[in-house]
Amino acid sequence: MLVDTDVMIWHLRGHQGARRFLQKLPRILLSAVTYMELVQGMRNRRELMVLRRGIKSHGIVMLPIDERICDRAVLYVEEHFHSHALRLADALIAATAVEHGLPLATANVKHYRVIPELDLVRFSP
């Protein structure tokens, strides 16, 4: 399952529901975009190193952005930016899930619900 940035932030902030949710998953996958968003939230190099170690120790896999994902994200932004304010990061994360045939776990369902081919799994903090 692809895990959205918000779920990871809840987990990093020590939210027990997020921890339990993630522990139930057989495998945690992140978009490269989610990883970069998490890095941007780190306050210093020490926190970045803790993030890196945590991702490695939990066997979390980061999925890169490739040409297919980029092309699909462009279509999503063209189709949904003006009507639903779909942003670049969300378009890339959604495209990653769709291109890999993965459900997306998120608490921000409203950001993604305009994409009919996206299989959303609601996380409720």
VONUZA-827509 format. One record per residue: x, y, z of N, C-alpha, C in turn; chain; residue number from 1. Coordinates in nm, 4 decimals, decimal comma. Layout:
      n_px      n_py      n_pz     ca_px     ca_py     ca_pz      c_px      c_py      c_pz  chain    n
         X         Y         Z         X         Y         Z         X         Y         Z      A  NUM
...
REM end
This chain:
      n_px      n_py      n_pz     ca_px     ca_py     ca_pz      c_px      c_py      c_pz  chain    n
    0,0842   -0,1167    0,0000    0,0000    0,0000    0,0000    0,0890    0,1233    0,0000      A    1
    0,0506    0,2220   -0,0809    0,1215    0,3493   -0,0809    0,0650    0,4335    0,0332      A    2
    0,1530    0,4926    0,1116    0,1117    0,5699    0,2281    0,1372    0,7180    0,2003      A    3
    0,0333    0,7985    0,2191    0,0422    0,9415    0,1945    0,1223    1,0097    0,3053      A    4
    0,1697    1,1273    0,2741    0,2537    1,2036    0,3660    0,1857    1,2280    0,5001      A    5
    0,0566    1,2593    0,4972   -0,0127    1,2920    0,6220   -0,0111    1,1763    0,7210      A    6
   -0,0247    1,0554    0,6729   -0,0230    0,9386    0,7618    0,1155    0,9247    0,8250      A    7
    0,2181    0,9449    0,7459    0,3543    0,9362    0,7985    0,3813    1,0461    0,9012      A    8
    0,3280    1,1651    0,8779    0,3461    1,2741    0,9739    0,2779    1,2401    1,1058      A    9
    0,1564    1,1877    1,0978    0,0886    1,1445    1,2215    0,1764    1,0451    1,2971      A   10
    0,2306    0,9489    1,2240    0,3162    0,8473    1,2864    0,4398    0,9111    1,3504      A   11
    0,5058    0,9993    1,2768    0,6279    1,0623    1,3283    0,6006    1,1494    1,4508      A   12
    0,4793    1,1978    1,4622    0,4410    1,2789    1,5789    0,3982    1,1918    1,6975      A   13
    0,4059    1,0603    1,6803    0,3772    0,9694    1,7902    0,2321    0,9289    1,8043      A   14
    0,1514    0,9517    1,7028    0,0092    0,9151    1,7076   -0,0040    0,7628    1,7083      A   15
   -0,0645    0,7088    1,8137   -0,0741    0,5630    1,8285   -0,1621    0,4994    1,7212      A   16
   -0,2670    0,5683    1,6794   -0,3523    0,5147    1,5735   -0,2760    0,4989    1,4428      A   17
   -0,1903    0,5948    1,4123   -0,1079    0,5854    1,2912   -0,0082    0,4716    1,3034      A   18
    0,0508    0,4569    1,4213    0,1463    0,3469    1,4425    0,0777    0,2127    1,4209      A   19
   -0,0402    0,1955    1,4819   -0,1136    0,0688    1,4669   -0,1550    0,0457    1,3221      A   20
   -0,2007    0,1508    1,2556   -0,2410    0,1407    1,1149   -0,1241    0,0915    1,0295      A   21
   -0,0081    0,1527    1,0481    0,1093    0,1152    0,9686    0,1596   -0,0244    1,0029      A   22
    0,1498   -0,0632    1,1298    0,1957   -0,1964    1,1703    0,1117   -0,3069    1,1072      A   23
   -0,0120   -0,2789    1,0757   -0,0999   -0,3799    1,0153   -0,0705   -0,4012    0,8673      A   24
    0,0016   -0,3098    0,8060    0,0286   -0,3216    0,6631    0,1389   -0,4244    0,6383      A   25
    0,1214   -0,5091    0,5376    0,2271   -0,6061    0,5083    0,3536   -0,5400    0,4540      A   26
    0,3363   -0,4253    0,3892    0,4509   -0,3544    0,3317    0,4134   -0,2074    0,3184      A   27
    0,5050   -0,1197    0,3529    0,4813    0,0241    0,3419    0,5629    0,0768    0,2251      A   28
    0,4931    0,1420    0,1342    0,5569    0,2039    0,0191    0,5311    0,3542    0,0245      A   29
    0,6325    0,4320   -0,0105    0,6200    0,5768   -0,0165    0,6548    0,6252   -0,1552      A   30
    0,5844    0,7265   -0,2007    0,6263    0,7975   -0,3206    0,7520    0,8764   -0,2864      A   31
    0,8374    0,8969   -0,3834    0,9541    0,9826   -0,3621    0,9094    1,1215   -0,3178      A   32
    0,7913    1,1638   -0,3620    0,7375    1,2937   -0,3229    0,7104    1,2963   -0,1723      A   33
    0,6517    1,1910   -0,1203    0,6259    1,1840    0,0232    0,7561    1,1908    0,1011      A   34
    0,8553    1,1168    0,0562    0,9840    1,1215    0,1255    1,0393    1,2643    0,1259      A   35
    1,0335    1,3319    0,0120    1,0856    1,4684    0,0048    1,0058    1,5629    0,0943      A   36
    0,8734    1,5435    0,1019    0,7928    1,6259    0,1917    0,8321    1,6013    0,3369      A   37
    0,8590    1,4768    0,3716    0,9029    1,4458    0,5074    1,0383    1,5101    0,5370      A   38
    1,1296    1,5039    0,4409    1,2617    1,5660    0,4581    1,2451    1,7158    0,4819      A   39
    1,1554    1,7788    0,4092    1,1345    1,9227    0,4255    1,0783    1,9574    0,5634      A   40
    1,0171    1,8607    0,6291    0,9637    1,8835    0,7629    1,0646    1,8609    0,8741      A   41
    1,1809    1,8084    0,8402    1,2836    1,7854    0,9416    1,3477    1,9197    0,9790      A   42
    1,3702    1,9397    1,1076    1,4230    2,0677    1,1549    1,5748    2,0777    1,1463      A   43
    1,6422    1,9620    1,1366    1,7884    1,9653    1,1314    1,8399    1,8311    1,0773      A   44
    1,9714    1,8217    1,0636    2,0333    1,6999    1,0086    2,0117    1,5795    1,0993      A   45
    2,0086    1,6008    1,2297    1,9868    1,4897    1,3224    1,8499    1,4275    1,2980      A   46
    1,7478    1,5101    1,2835    1,6140    1,4573    1,2550    1,6110    1,3860    1,1206      A   47
    1,6838    1,4384    1,0232    1,6919    1,3729    0,8925    1,7545    1,2345    0,9050      A   48
    1,8589    1,2234    0,9847    1,9240    1,0935    1,0030    1,8296    0,9954    1,0737      A   49
    1,7526    1,0430    1,1697    1,6547    0,9581    1,2378    1,5499    0,9101    1,1377      A   50
    1,5049    0,9995    1,0508    1,4083    0,9618    0,9469    1,4671    0,8541    0,8561      A   51
    1,5868    0,8756    0,8084    1,6511    0,7774    0,7201    1,6648    0,6407    0,7877      A   52
    1,7109    0,6410    0,9123    1,7264    0,5141    0,9849    1,5915    0,4457    1,0051      A   53
    1,4893    0,5232    1,0372    1,3562    0,4660    1,0579    1,3015    0,4027    0,9316      A   54
    1,3195    0,4695    0,8196    1,2723    0,4149    0,6925    1,3461    0,2858    0,6595      A   55
    1,4760    0,2870    0,6787    1,5552    0,1664    0,6503    1,5201    0,0525    0,7450      A   56
    1,5102    0,0819    0,8745    1,4866   -0,0245    0,9719    1,3474   -0,0856    0,9604      A   57
    1,2523   -0,0104    0,9089    1,1163   -0,0624    0,8917    1,0939   -0,1222    0,7525      A   58
    1,1968   -0,1245    0,6710    1,1851   -0,1831    0,5376    1,0918   -0,1065    0,4453      A   59
    1,0779    0,0222    0,4687    0,9909    0,1053    0,3852    1,0591    0,1260    0,2505      A   60
    0,9818    0,1097    0,1443    1,0348    0,1216    0,0090    0,9865    0,2529   -0,0520      A   61
    1,0796    0,3279   -0,1127    1,0450    0,4517   -0,1797    1,0346    0,4259   -0,3301      A   62
    0,9210    0,4638   -0,3874    0,8987    0,4470   -0,5313    0,9360    0,5759   -0,6045      A   63
    1,0261    0,5665   -0,7019    1,0693    0,6872   -0,7737    0,9622    0,7372   -0,8715      A   64
    0,9789    0,8609   -0,9094    0,8929    0,9210   -1,0112    0,9547    0,8867   -1,1469      A   65
    0,8780    0,8185   -1,2311    0,9273    0,7866   -1,3648    0,8427    0,8611   -1,4685      A   66
    0,8703    0,8355   -1,5944    0,8014    0,9080   -1,7014    0,6511    0,8816   -1,7019      A   67
    0,6108    0,7576   -1,6771    0,4668    0,7262   -1,6758    0,3952    0,8004   -1,5637      A   68
    0,4576    0,8031   -1,4473    0,3985    0,8730   -1,3334    0,3894    1,0227   -1,3629      A   69
    0,4949    1,0772   -1,4178    0,4963    1,2194   -1,4517    0,3867    1,2525   -1,5535      A   70
    0,3755    1,1717   -1,6579    0,2731    1,1958   -1,7602    0,1331    1,1903   -1,7006      A   71
    0,1086    1,0928   -1,6159   -0,0242    1,0802   -1,5538   -0,0512    1,1985   -1,4609      A   72
    0,0490    1,2404   -1,3848    0,0322    1,3541   -1,2946    0,0018    1,4823   -1,3725      A   73
    0,0666    1,4991   -1,4859    0,0372    1,6158   -1,5702   -0,1100    1,6155   -1,6115      A   74
   -0,1595    1,4989   -1,6526   -0,3010    1,4894   -1,6904   -0,3921    1,5215   -1,5719      A   75
   -0,3574    1,4720   -1,4546   -0,4385    1,4993   -1,3357   -0,4429    1,6488   -1,3053      A   76
   -0,3283    1,7151   -1,3131   -0,3244    1,8589   -1,2853   -0,4043    1,9350   -1,3908      A   77
   -0,3862    1,8994   -1,5179   -0,4630    1,9660   -1,6242   -0,6129    1,9496   -1,6028      A   78
   -0,6526    1,8311   -1,5623   -0,7945    1,8015   -1,5482   -0,8549    1,8546   -1,4192      A   79
   -0,7780    1,8578   -1,3112   -0,8387    1,8838   -1,1803   -0,7868    2,0065   -1,1050      A   80
   -0,6857    2,0760   -1,1584   -0,6356    2,1904   -1,0820   -0,7391    2,3018   -1,0716      A   81
   -0,7949    2,3424   -1,1840   -0,8875    2,4559   -1,1814   -1,0202    2,4228   -1,1146      A   82
   -1,0644    2,2997   -1,1265   -1,1933    2,2636   -1,0670   -1,1828    2,2225   -0,9207      A   83
   -1,0688    2,1609   -0,8820   -1,0574    2,1074   -0,7456   -0,9258    2,1429   -0,6767      A   84
   -0,8479    2,2309   -0,7365   -0,7211    2,2777   -0,6786   -0,6224    2,1638   -0,6512      A   85
   -0,6230    2,0620   -0,7375   -0,5276    1,9519   -0,7208   -0,3858    2,0045   -0,7398      A   86
   -0,3033    1,9835   -0,6408   -0,1660    2,0340   -0,6406   -0,0680    1,9309   -0,6954      A   87
    0,0491    1,9813   -0,7301    0,1540    1,9000   -0,7905    0,1887    1,7767   -0,7069      A   88
    0,2173    1,7964   -0,5794    0,2597    1,6833   -0,4949    0,1508    1,5766   -0,4888      A   89
    0,0265    1,6182   -0,4683   -0,0828    1,5214   -0,4614   -0,1030    1,4508   -0,5946      A   90
   -0,0867    1,5230   -0,7049   -0,1003    1,4609   -0,8366    0,0071    1,3546   -0,8576      A   91
    0,1294    1,3837   -0,8160    0,2380    1,2862   -0,8302    0,2179    1,1650   -0,7397      A   92
    0,1716    1,1876   -0,6182    0,1463    1,0754   -0,5265    0,0334    0,9893   -0,5807      A   93
   -0,0748    1,0510   -0,6269   -0,1869    0,9752   -0,6842   -0,1420    0,8974   -0,8072      A   94
   -0,0659    0,9612   -0,8940   -0,0185    0,8947   -1,0154    0,0720    0,7766   -0,9808      A   95
    0,1519    0,7897   -0,8768    0,2377    0,6790   -0,8326    0,1522    0,5604   -0,7912      A   96
    0,0482    0,5863   -0,7126   -0,0408    0,4779   -0,6693   -0,1081    0,4115   -0,7891      A   97
   -0,1628    0,4901   -0,8784   -0,2354    0,4345   -0,9932   -0,1410    0,3560   -1,0840      A   98
   -0,0258    0,4112   -1,1142    0,0680    0,3434   -1,2044    0,1211    0,2119   -1,1467      A   99
    0,1285    0,2034   -1,0155    0,1761    0,0798   -0,9523    0,0616   -0,0116   -0,9096      A  100
   -0,0620    0,0298   -0,9365   -0,1775   -0,0519   -0,8997   -0,1925   -0,0687   -0,7492      A  101
   -0,1637    0,0377   -0,6756   -0,1661    0,0324   -0,5296   -0,2780    0,1190   -0,4728      A  102
   -0,3377    0,0762   -0,3633   -0,4274    0,1666   -0,2911   -0,3434    0,2740   -0,2213      A  103
   -0,4043    0,3892   -0,1969   -0,3378    0,4996   -0,1284   -0,4038    0,5213    0,0070      A  104
   -0,3259    0,5088    0,1128   -0,3747    0,5348    0,2482   -0,3547    0,6819    0,2801      A  105
   -0,4638    0,7512    0,3142   -0,4575    0,8938    0,3415   -0,5699    0,9368    0,4340      A  106
   -0,5425    1,0424    0,5097   -0,6495    1,1076    0,5859   -0,7071    1,2225    0,5046      A  107
   -0,6399    1,2589    0,3976   -0,6822    1,3705    0,3123   -0,7588    1,3208    0,1900      A  108
   -0,8637    1,2470    0,2132   -0,9420    1,1909    0,1038   -0,9921    1,3000    0,0097      A  109
   -1,0259    1,4160    0,0639   -1,0794    1,5240   -0,0205   -0,9784    1,5694   -0,1256      A  110
   -0,8497    1,5547   -0,0985   -0,7481    1,5936   -0,1962   -0,7499    1,5021   -0,3185      A  111
   -0,7927    1,3787   -0,2985   -0,7777    1,2761   -0,4020   -0,9078    1,2237   -0,4614      A  112
   -1,0193    1,2517   -0,4014   -1,1444    1,1880   -0,4435   -1,1870    1,2210   -0,5861      A  113
   -1,1286    1,3214   -0,6476   -1,1636    1,3572   -0,7853   -1,0993    1,2636   -0,8877      A  114
   -1,0142    1,1732   -0,8420   -0,9442    1,0819   -0,9321   -1,0116    0,9455   -0,9218      A  115
   -1,1011    0,9150   -1,0164   -1,1840    0,7947   -1,0023   -1,1074    0,6634   -1,0034      A  116
   -0,9964    0,6554   -1,0730   -0,9231    0,5287   -1,0810   -0,8332    0,5043   -0,9601      A  117
   -0,8298    0,5986   -0,8668   -0,7473    0,5860   -0,7474   -0,8247    0,5129   -0,6379      A  118
   -0,7647    0,4071   -0,5852   -0,8236    0,3280   -0,4766   -0,7782    0,3891   -0,3440      A  119
   -0,8711    0,4588   -0,2758   -0,8369    0,5278   -0,1511   -0,8719    0,4434   -0,0293      A  120
   -0,7808    0,4427    0,0664   -0,8035    0,3808    0,1960   -0,7962    0,4941    0,2981      A  121
   -0,9076    0,5195    0,3638   -0,9145    0,6325    0,4572   -0,8469    0,5971    0,5895      A  122
   -0,7526    0,6837    0,6276   -0,6946    0,6769    0,7616   -0,7637    0,7839    0,8439      A  123
   -0,8179    0,7462    0,9576   -0,8861    0,8416    1,0463   -0,8044    0,8586    1,1742      A  124
   -0,7376    0,9738    1,1870   -0,6537    0,9951    1,3062   -0,7357    1,0065    1,4339      A  125
REM end
